[in-house]
């Protein structure tokens, strides 16, 4: 029995030592391939275990946000992948020292070309650790695009707009540009709807109608009363603004649209006119005498 086991092991060893190819002093055997496969399986198991461990150990801490948890997990994954890659190269008898020395000049050149990517990478770490922008936040970027942050990676983030478009945004844009995080603001946010009425309109009636329209809108909070500002004597109209507070940040454009419909109907019912822009042109005429 022992002799059979010994012979079986020798057969396996002989099969594993079979060289798939050989170039000068370098060769790869089935044993090397098996080690590489086992290394990558171990890396995968280690990454999954690390993720579960971090979630279990850090999720209970009050000062540890979800962004920091994601940051630690992603950085840990990268470290494990790099170490695993080096170990895999070692297992197939590849010496990485000459590779690193020989490619140092290449790395310098890549460094200049990858400045933007490195800046985005650093910005991603800042976002994940600081938590200024987190997954699920409603943000408004410099180009007035409003969207929900769906994912934050180390280099880019994914933002879904109101139109359902998934935008891939460089993280440096979220840290360096002016970005409004509506979710980090007070739950109650102030908005306004502008409207102009014709000269000669009853301004007190206009104020009353605007406030009545605001009171009818369910998404406008009752905790802070809306108010109307007489903004200006415009070129063609008396300009008013209706200010109100709402928690419906993501759907605020729908609220504004319903308000405009309501205001238009209220003005029609009460004979309040919204004027067209107009320009008065004055021509000076001169008498032209015709001589025969």
Residue pairs with C-beta under 8 A, 6 or more apart in sequence:
15 30
16 29
16 30
16 31
16 34
17 29
17 30
17 31
18 29
18 30
19 27
19 28
19 29
20 27
20 28
20 29
20 30
20 33
21 27
21 28
22 28
26 93
27 93
28 92
28 93
32 91
32 92
32 93
33 92
35 88
35 91
35 92
36 88
36 91
36 92
39 84
39 87
39 88
39 91
40 84
40 88
42 84
43 80
43 81
43 84
46 80
47 76
47 77
47 80
47 81
50 73
50 76
50 77
50 80
51 73
51 76
51 77
54 69
54 72
54 73
54 76
55 69
55 73
58 64
58 68
58 69
58 72
59 69
65 131
65 134
66 131
66 134
66 135
67 127
67 128
67 129
67 130
67 131
67 134
67 135
67 152
68 128
68 129
68 131
70 128
70 135
70 152
71 125
71 128
71 129
74 128
74 153
74 154
75 125
78 154
86 96
89 96
90 96
111 118
116 170
116 172
117 155
119 172
120 155
120 156
120 170
120 171
120 172
121 154
121 155
121 171
123 170
123 171
123 172
123 174
123 175
123 176
124 152
124 153
124 154
124 155
124 156
124 157
124 171
125 154
126 171
126 175
127 133
127 152
127 157
127 171
127 174
127 175
128 152
128 154
132 175
132 181
132 184
133 139
133 149
133 152
133 157
133 174
133 179
133 181
134 149
134 152
134 183
135 149
135 150
135 151
135 152
136 148
136 149
136 183
137 148
137 149
137 181
137 182
137 183
137 184
138 146
138 147
138 148
138 181
138 182
138 183
138 249
138 250
139 146
139 147
139 148
139 149
139 159
139 174
139 179
139 180
139 181
139 182
139 183
140 146
140 179
140 180
140 182
141 147
141 159
141 169
141 173
141 174
141 177
141 179
142 177
142 178
142 179
145 159
145 161
145 167
146 161
146 162
146 182
146 250
147 159
147 160
147 161
147 162
147 167
148 159
148 160
148 250
149 157
149 158
149 159
150 158
150 159
150 160
150 166
151 157
151 158
152 171
153 171
154 171
155 170
155 171
156 168
156 169
156 170
156 171
157 168
157 169
157 171
157 174
158 166
158 167
158 168
158 169
159 166
159 167
159 169
160 166
160 167
161 167
162 250
162 253
173 179
182 189
182 249
182 250
183 249
187 247
188 221
188 223
188 224
188 245
188 246
188 247
189 245
189 246
189 247
189 249
189 252
190 243
190 244
190 245
191 243
191 244
191 245
191 246
191 252
191 255
191 256
192 241
192 242
192 243
192 244
193 241
193 242
193 244
193 256
193 259
193 260
193 263
194 231
194 239
194 240
194 241
194 242
195 210
195 239
195 240
195 241
195 242
195 260
195 263
195 274
196 234
196 236
196 237
196 238
196 239
196 240
196 274
196 275
197 206
197 237
197 238
197 240
197 267
197 272
197 273
197 274
197 275
198 237
198 238
198 272
198 273
198 274
198 275
199 237
199 238
199 275
201 238
201 272
201 273
202 272
203 230
203 238
205 270
205 272
206 228
206 238
206 240
206 272
207 228
207 230
207 240
209 263
209 266
209 267
209 270
209 272
210 226
210 228
210 240
210 242
210 263
211 226
211 227
211 228
211 242
212 266
213 242
213 259
213 262
213 263
213 266
214 220
214 226
214 242
214 244
214 259
215 226
216 262
217 244
217 255
217 258
217 259
217 262
219 246
219 247
219 248
219 251
219 255
220 226
220 244
220 245
220 246
220 255
221 244
221 245
221 246
221 247
223 245
224 245
226 242
226 243
226 244
226 245
227 243
228 240
228 241
228 242
228 243
229 240
229 241
229 243
230 238
230 239
230 240
231 239
231 240
231 241
232 238
232 239
233 239
235 277
236 275
236 276
236 277
236 278
237 274
237 275
242 259
242 263
246 252
246 255
248 254
248 255
264 274
266 272
267 273
267 274
